[in-house]
Amino acid sequence: EGSGRGGVRRRVSPEHRSFNGARHGGDCVSLADCAFGISSNSHGILSAGIAAHMTFETAVHEGDILLATSTERTLSRKLAVYSVNVTLEDGTPIGAFTGTVYVTGRPHMIGAAIP
């Protein structure tokens, strides 16, 4: 059985900038979504995102290293909810993401060849 947890990290590079010079919000959502996907599929059962919401607390800039850490809040037979905290390496809060998945009940094929 999996842990219901997951995490990823990324250094902000020039292509992650928005028109105002800070990191683009969509890129922050993408990082949080990666951690969400890892944790929601950590039990070996295919789970698919059905809802997500993110708030932004602090702007980040090129060169910053971000961590996205996902934790399972609830898990039932068909639904699960996860919280993802996005921070700088020093723990400064950047954003908070909440996601819900539909638990299919079918084993996933992580590592298997995709047809």
N, C-alpha and C positions, 0 to 999 in steps of 0.2 A: 504494500500500500504506500502511496506517495505522501508527501508532507503537506501538500496544500500551500506550499510557499515557492517563490521564485524571485529571481533578481537578475538585472542586467545593468551594465554601465556603458557610458559613451562620453567621449570628449567632443565638445561643441566645436565644429569646424566652420569655415566660411560659408559653405553651402547650406548651413542650418539657419542662417540669418534671415530675418524678416526685413521688410522695407525700412523699418526704423532702427536697424542695426542690432537689435537684441535677437535672441533665439526665437525662431518661428514656433508658435504655439502648437501647430500641427505636428511638428517634429517631437515635441514633448509628449503629446498624446501617443504618438507612435512608440516611443520608448516605454511608456507606461503600459501600453497594450501588449508589448512583447513580454513584459514581466507577468502580466495578467494571463496571457496564453500559456506560459510555462507553468504557472501555479495551478491554473484550472485544469490542465491536462496531466498533472503530476500523479494522479491516481491510476493512470493507465486506461482511463475511459475517455473516449472522444467527447469533448465538450465544446460547444460553439457559443461565442458571444452573442447576446441578444439585446444588451443595453449597456451604455457606458456614459459616464459624466466626469468632467474634469474641471477643477478650479485651479487658477494660477495665483501664486502668492508673491513671487519674486522673479524679476527678469534675470536672465543669465546671458553670458557673453562668450565670444570665441575663446577657446582654451579651457573653459570651465569643464570639470569632469562631473557628470551627473550619475546618480545611482537611482534605480527604480526597484523598490522592494515590495513584493506582493504577498499578502496574507489572506488566507481563507477565513471568512467571517461566518458563513453558514453553508452547509452542504446537506441537501435532501436527495431523494431518489431522482428528481428531475431538474432541480434548480440549485445553483450555488452562487454566492455573492462574495466578491473579493475587494479588498482595499489595497491600493497601491500608493505608496508615498514616494515622491520624487524629491531628492535632496542633492545638495552639493556634497562633495567628499567629506567636508567638515561637519555635516549634519544640518546645515542651513536648509530650511524647508523651501522648496520650489513650487510644488503643486501636489494636489491630492486627486486621485482617480478612484472611482467606484465602478465596478463592472459586474454584470450578471451573466451567467451562462446557462444554457440548456444542456443538461447531462443526457447524452443519447443512450447510454447503457451499452454501447458497443465499444470493444477495445480499439484503441487507436493503433496506428501502424508507424509510429515514430521510428525512423531509420529504415523503413521499407522503401523499396523503389516505387516511385510514382509513375503510374502508367501513362 
